[in-house]
Amino acid sequence: MTSLAEQPKALGGMARPMPGLETVRAQARLASIDALRGLVMLFMLVDHVRETWFLHLQVGDPVDATTVDPALFFTRLLSTFCAPTFVALTGLSAWLYGQSHSKAETSLFLLKRGLFLMVLEVTLVGFAWSAQFPPQTFWLQVIWAIGISMVALAGLLHLPRAWQFALGLAIVCGHNLLDPVRLAPGDAFFVPWAMLHQRAVIDLGGGLVAKTTYPVLAWIGVILLGYAAGPWFARGTAPEARIRKLVLLGAGMLAAFVLLRWANFYGDKPWYDAGDGLRTVMSFLALTKYPPSLMFLLSTVGVGALLLALFERYQDSRVMPYLSLFGGAPMFFYLLHLYVLKALYLVALALYGPTKGTVFGVDNISTVWIWVLILLVPLYVPTRWFARLKQRRRDIWWLKYL
């Protein structure tokens, strides 16, 4: 959950009097990115509320289309756009950051920010999920994956753009060829392979383990492609040209997804005819996220590109400022909502006790959506305060890391 576009023309700069045409275009360019980031933050909220109240109904990966309730399936499906969009936008935002900094400065910032995120994952983020201190399990999840991807990009941004694009494309399209390679604890290279491509448990000794929920190889490909797309957002680029490229990219990725998925021979676990139209569609859309398959990335990044084009087109929409605000302080919102949800769960567990086996849970997925609506305003107000603080106090160096 990272916002690297720290140029003076970001959200806080909109208050400056009588901006020139170039300033207005830069503001619109960054606002659309923040709006997309804000939208997927809300998708993420839906999924994490689901995990809070539906601990008793955990879904597999990919989701079992034969057995899972359709309402739960499509609620979970909504969240699949979050990680790919964030990682791609991280690469894009890194390129924008580099337009006002040297490559060495950009590389150093990415390195420091990436290491910061990795530490954050195993401390504040991990505690928000488990409420255990000291922890017994370190969950290496999305913040960890973004952190490692940023560290990788810190080095790879020095490659020529064509090489960045080629390497990113090769990773995204070809990493499923590595799926048959499975290593066991004790095998040579087990730990780095578990970090890169194989979801596994790493024994750290002393009763501690790390779980590589988000193997990072495919995510490095995504951040590279996001960075390589940066010139589309260069100063002076006509918005119409950028929108056209985004629409072609998104439509092309979705077309490739449909064709390859229909062929059913590569890029994910096979789909099947379930004998029921809805279940068959669910099977078609049940894609592997850990690590993200080619089919998963084609569909989610493709939709993300189309949404970004939409936000570019409709800059004057009334919803844009609200979404941009959520997207302008994503790490703050991420930490805030995790701790709020954990507090709500612990209060409910204390008041009502376990209602679903050993955990507290609810019966209907509609409760999840009701809680999302309830939480929007309480989460919006402090996020707005922090986003404005970031824009107002650029002299506080550590704020840019949040």
Sequence and secondary structure as in RCSB ss.txt:
>XXXX:A:sequence
MTSLAEQPKALGGMARPMPGLETVRAQARLASIDALRGLVMLFMLVDHVRETWFLHLQVGDPVDATTVDPALFFT
RLLSTFCAPTFVALTGLSAWLYGQSHSKAETSLFLLKRGLFLMVLEVTLVGFAWSAQFPPQTFWLQVIWAIGISM
VALAGLLHLPRAWQFALGLAIVCGHNLLDPVRLAPGDAFFVPWAMLHQRAVIDLGGGLVAKTTYPVLAWIGVILL
GYAAGPWFARGTAPEARIRKLVLLGAGMLAAFVLLRWANFYGDKPWYDAGDGLRTVMSFLALTKYPPSLMFLLST
VGVGALLLALFERYQDSRVMPYLSLFGGAPMFFYLLHLYVLKALYLVALALYGPTKGTVFGVDNISTVWIWVLIL
LVPLYVPTRWFARLKQRRRDIWWLKYL
>XXXX:A:secstr
      STTSGGGGGSSS  HHHHHHHHHHHHHHHHHHHHHHHHHHHHHHHHH TTS   SS  TTTS HHHHHH
HHHHTTHHHHHHHHHHHHHHHHHTSS HHHHHHHHHHHHHHHHHHIIIIIHHHHH  SS SEEE  HHHHHHHHH
HHHHHHTTS HHHHHHHHHHHHHHGGGGTT    TTSTTHHHHHHHT   EEEEETTEEEE SS SHHHHHHHHH
HHHTGGGG TT  HHHHHHHHHHHHHHHHHHHHHHHHHTSSSSS     SSHHHHHHHHH   TTTT HHHHHHH
HHHHHHHHHHHHH TT TTHHHHHHHHHSHHHHHHHHHHHHHHHHHHHHHHH  SBTTB   S THHHHHHHHHH
HHHHHHHHHHHHHHHHH TT GGGGG 
